[in-house]
Amino acid sequence: MGFFAVAYSIAILFILIAAGFLCMRAGIFTRDAIHGITSFVVNVTLPALILQSMQVPVTDAMRSQLVPLLLVLVAFYGVSFAAAFLVPRLSGTTSDLETGVIRFMMIFSNLGFMGFPVSAAVFGPESLFYVSIFNMTFSLLVFSVGVILLRPDMGKYLDRKLFLNPGILASGVGLGLFLTGARIPGPFADALDLLGSVTSPLAMIIVGAFLATLPAERLLTDRAVWTVASFRLLIIPVSLYLILRLFITDPLILGVAVLLAAMPVAANTVMLAEEYRVDTGLASRGVFLTTVLCILTIPLITTLLV
């Protein structure tokens, strides 16, 4: 069941990537058009998705799992941050901007588009609550820590504009709504839901468009990307499993955390790399290769869990 869920999700991703690739090759897209679409996603549709993802009602079950979830989240991102500072050294990267992209890819996996369907297939619908919590944390970190990682030169001077972006503002508002239990009114909620729903397909189309500008042989010979794939898909989830099983007794929480850690690189990597003018080629290769390989690695990881 898990294998077919992974295969199905990846088939959708590849169709969208192929659409972007073909549009770029056919001249339907230009580099300026892709930059405009990227800005639209980063500044409009992704914040809408973040707001909607945080519209989760607080329940008694949620409160009872708060402490274990906090421990799991600390371990989840602790392992990812450790890999983020190790992998650039192993990959031989020298550029600060390339290092930032690699660190981003180590910390942020594709929790949303693939996390929900694959978790539901492997662990059942009761797992989706935990996936939502991980997505909330992702949203809070990606536009703060994530941007600093991509552009360490900006973070060095703590420019306030770095933190006043739509993504972090949406995360702050969404967290406030989550903690207070407030709900966004119907028409606005539906509009946000529609806007947010185009984020994943547009992200993969953007990946395909950037891949169309890259020489194919670069993907096979790029040491950095293969190192990223090894850590993102195997070393990080296995390390997390070995740590969490020492103090997490709930198999569902353990399983969801490890499964989400085994997801490929977040498609947001390419959009943010373009938005902040860093190495979109490296980001595109990382998203593409890890998405290809995860059809083999995710079923392998799930054998540890089920």
Secondary structure, 3 states (H helix, E strand, C coil): CHHHHHHHHHHHHHHHHHHHHHHHHCCCCCHHHHHHHHHHHHHHHHHHHHHHHCCCCCCHHHHHCHHHHHHHHHHHHHHHHHHHHHHHHHHCCCCHHHHHHHHHHHHCECCCCCHHHHHHHHHCHHHHHHHHHHHHHHHHHHCCHHHHHHCHHHHCCCCHHHCCCHHHHHHHHHHHHHHHCCCCCHHHHHHHHHHHHCHHHHHHHHHHHHHCCCCHHHHHHCHHHHHHHHHHHHHHHHHHHHHHCCCCCCHHHHHHHHHHHCCCECCHHHHHHHHCCCCHHHHHHHHHHHHHHHHHHHHHHHCCCC
